[in-house]
Amino acid sequence: MSVKEDSKTDMIGKALGLLVLLGNEPRGASASELSRQADLPFSTTYRLLGSLTRDGFVDYEPDGRRYHLGLRVFQLGQRVSNHHGFAGTARPILQKVTDATGEATILSVRDGHHHLTVNKVDGPQMFRVTSDPGHLGMLHTTAVGKALVAFAADDERGQLLEELELEPLTEHSITDREAFRAEIEKIRRQGFALMDEENEVGMRAIAAPVLNGQGVAFASLATAAPVFRMSVEQMQAVVPLLKDAAAELSARLPQR
């Protein structure tokens, strides 16, 4: 590869890095903020944002001088979702779970050290769960995340148990590494994961892994509800329903 080609590849990497940073900023960010976060010169950041805006990957809001992810990113994301069956194939199965529970049903996959929500069906109740599709969440504080860790391939699970930053999000979050190991072993034995106000005060969730033919999770499926609507015992009563739905997803979704 020539120096010129290498430089072009590097600039593509920097542009993609800016898109990732914008994905973590729901209210958008200024060029100077992105320059600082990406550790790039302001002139480089400004030029890359201009190119991304021109091609529809980024939107510019003149009033606040802020950049947001553009519709082109949404379009590509929808294509990925459709390719993996997360939209068309999975949604009726999630809807069936929500119809039975009256609560939100969430489908997530692992994205490095986070889980990524790929589909969600809200329940009919007023109080909504906030993890919409595209949301990146912690693995160690969520039911879907813990299920993904517990049923990851052996080498990946070992690596995650060693490397995950056990940052507390509430006073109930697991922050001790040995306690987290014990929690993951418990989840492997019982076949489901529970989150009891560990990710957000006032919320509970329970999740089952969506397994491939080798018994490795390529997704996880959860029911989530506020604590005043579902007790731990009521959550656990949903497990057979979640496991049946997870088995149906396993049979229908392309496995990665």
FIVEX-421221 format. One record per residue (C-alpha): residue in one letter; x, y, z. Coordinates in steps of 0.5 Angstrom, whole numbers, plus 500, padded with zeros to 3 digits. Last residue first. Example, Ala and Ser with C-alpha at 12.3 -4.5 7.8 and 13.67 -1.06 7.14 Angstrom:
2
NODE s 527 498 514 $
NODE a 525 491 516 $
This chain:
256
NODE r 453 470 527 $
NODE q 447 466 526 $
NODE p 441 468 521 $
NODE l 435 469 525 $
NODE r 429 464 525 $
NODE a 431 458 529 $
NODE s 435 462 534 $
NODE l 429 467 535 $
NODE e 424 461 536 $
NODE a 429 458 541 $
NODE a 429 465 544 $
NODE a 421 466 544 $
NODE d 421 459 548 $
NODE k 426 461 553 $
NODE l 422 468 554 $
NODE l 416 465 555 $
NODE p 419 460 560 $
NODE v 423 466 564 $
NODE v 416 470 565 $
NODE a 415 467 572 $
NODE q 422 470 574 $
NODE m 419 477 573 $
NODE q 413 476 577 $
NODE e 418 473 583 $
NODE v 422 479 582 $
NODE s 416 483 583 $
NODE m 413 487 577 $
NODE r 409 493 576 $
NODE f 412 498 582 $
NODE v 419 495 580 $
NODE p 419 498 573 $
NODE a 419 493 567 $
NODE a 423 490 563 $
NODE t 422 483 559 $
NODE a 429 481 556 $
NODE l 432 477 549 $
NODE s 439 476 548 $
NODE a 443 475 542 $
NODE f 449 471 539 $
NODE a 449 467 545 $
NODE v 453 461 544 $
NODE g 450 454 545 $
NODE q 454 451 539 $
NODE g 448 451 535 $
NODE n 447 458 536 $
NODE l 443 461 543 $
NODE v 439 467 544 $
NODE p 440 468 551 $
NODE a 434 469 556 $
NODE a 433 476 560 $
NODE i 430 479 566 $
NODE a 429 486 567 $
NODE r 428 491 573 $
NODE m 427 498 574 $
NODE g 426 503 579 $
NODE v 433 505 580 $
NODE e 437 504 573 $
NODE n 442 499 571 $
NODE e 443 495 578 $
NODE e 435 496 580 $
NODE d 434 488 580 $
NODE m 437 485 573 $
NODE l 436 478 572 $
NODE a 439 473 568 $
NODE f 437 466 565 $
NODE g 439 459 564 $
NODE q 440 457 571 $
NODE r 447 454 571 $
NODE r 450 459 566 $
NODE i 446 465 570 $
NODE k 449 463 577 $
NODE e 456 462 574 $
NODE i 455 469 571 $
NODE e 453 472 578 $
NODE a 459 468 581 $
NODE r 464 472 576 $
NODE f 461 478 578 $
NODE a 462 477 585 $
NODE e 469 476 584 $
NODE r 470 482 580 $
NODE d 467 487 585 $
NODE t 463 492 582 $
NODE i 456 489 582 $
NODE s 451 495 581 $
NODE h 446 496 587 $
NODE e 448 503 589 $
NODE t 447 505 582 $
NODE l 451 506 575 $
NODE p 457 503 578 $
NODE e 463 501 573 $
NODE l 465 494 573 $
NODE e 470 496 567 $
NODE l 470 489 563 $
NODE e 477 486 562 $
NODE e 478 480 566 $
NODE l 470 477 566 $
NODE l 470 479 559 $
NODE q 476 475 557 $
NODE g 474 469 560 $
NODE r 467 470 557 $
NODE e 471 471 550 $
NODE d 475 465 551 $
NODE d 469 460 553 $
NODE a 464 463 547 $
NODE a 459 468 550 $
NODE f 453 465 554 $
NODE a 455 468 561 $
NODE v 457 475 558 $
NODE l 451 475 553 $
NODE a 446 474 559 $
NODE k 449 479 563 $
NODE g 448 484 558 $
NODE v 441 482 557 $
NODE a 440 483 564 $
NODE t 443 489 565 $
NODE t 449 492 570 $
NODE h 455 488 567 $
NODE l 454 489 560 $
NODE m 453 496 560 $
NODE g 449 499 555 $
NODE l 449 502 547 $
NODE h 442 504 545 $
NODE g 441 503 537 $
NODE p 434 501 538 $
NODE d 431 504 544 $
NODE s 433 503 551 $
NODE t 428 508 555 $
NODE v 423 503 558 $
NODE r 416 506 558 $
NODE f 411 508 563 $
NODE m 405 509 560 $
NODE q 403 502 559 $
NODE p 401 499 553 $
NODE g 408 495 552 $
NODE d 414 497 548 $
NODE v 417 493 543 $
NODE k 424 493 542 $
NODE n 429 492 537 $
NODE v 437 492 536 $
NODE t 439 494 543 $
NODE l 447 494 543 $
NODE h 450 491 549 $
NODE h 457 494 551 $
NODE h 464 491 552 $
NODE g 465 489 544 $
NODE d 458 490 541 $
NODE r 454 484 544 $
NODE v 447 483 541 $
NODE s 440 486 544 $
NODE l 433 484 543 $
NODE i 428 488 548 $
NODE t 421 486 550 $
NODE a 417 492 554 $
NODE e 411 490 558 $
NODE g 404 487 558 $
NODE t 407 480 559 $
NODE a 403 476 554 $
NODE d 402 481 549 $
NODE t 409 483 550 $
NODE v 412 476 549 $
NODE k 408 476 542 $
NODE q 411 483 540 $
NODE l 418 480 541 $
NODE i 416 474 536 $
NODE p 413 479 531 $
NODE r 419 483 531 $
NODE a 424 478 530 $
NODE t 423 477 523 $
NODE g 422 484 520 $
NODE a 427 488 524 $
NODE f 432 484 527 $
NODE g 432 479 521 $
NODE h 440 480 521 $
NODE h 440 483 514 $
NODE n 434 487 516 $
NODE s 438 490 522 $
NODE v 444 491 517 $
NODE r 439 495 512 $
NODE q 436 499 518 $
NODE g 443 501 520 $
NODE l 445 503 513 $
NODE q 439 508 513 $
NODE f 440 511 520 $
NODE v 447 512 518 $
NODE r 444 516 512 $
NODE l 439 520 516 $
NODE g 444 524 519 $
NODE l 448 523 526 $
NODE h 448 530 529 $
NODE y 453 536 529 $
NODE r 452 542 533 $
NODE r 453 550 531 $
NODE g 447 551 536 $
NODE d 443 555 531 $
NODE p 446 552 525 $
NODE e 444 545 526 $
NODE y 449 540 522 $
NODE d 447 533 520 $
NODE v 452 528 519 $
NODE f 452 522 514 $
NODE g 448 525 509 $
NODE d 454 526 504 $
NODE r 455 533 505 $
NODE t 455 533 512 $
NODE l 460 527 512 $
NODE s 465 531 508 $
NODE g 464 538 512 $
NODE l 465 533 518 $
NODE l 472 531 516 $
NODE r 474 538 514 $
NODE y 472 541 521 $
NODE t 475 535 525 $
NODE t 482 536 521 $
NODE s 482 543 522 $
NODE f 480 542 529 $
NODE p 486 538 530 $
NODE l 484 531 532 $
NODE d 484 528 539 $
NODE a 477 525 538 $
NODE q 474 528 544 $
NODE r 477 534 543 $
NODE s 476 535 536 $
NODE l 469 533 537 $
NODE e 468 538 542 $
NODE s 471 543 538 $
NODE a 466 541 532 $
NODE s 460 542 536 $
NODE a 456 536 539 $
NODE g 449 533 538 $
NODE r 444 532 543 $
NODE p 444 524 543 $
NODE e 451 524 543 $
NODE n 454 517 544 $
NODE g 453 516 536 $
NODE l 456 523 535 $
NODE l 463 519 538 $
NODE v 462 513 533 $
NODE l 461 518 527 $
NODE l 467 522 529 $
NODE g 471 515 529 $
NODE l 468 513 522 $
NODE a 471 520 520 $
NODE k 478 518 523 $
NODE g 478 511 520 $
NODE i 477 514 513 $
NODE m 482 519 514 $
NODE d 487 513 516 $
NODE t 485 509 510 $
NODE k 487 516 505 $
NODE s 493 516 509 $
NODE d 495 509 507 $
NODE e 493 510 500 $
NODE k 498 516 500 $
NODE v 503 513 503 $
NODE s 503 507 498 $
NODE m 500 500 500 $
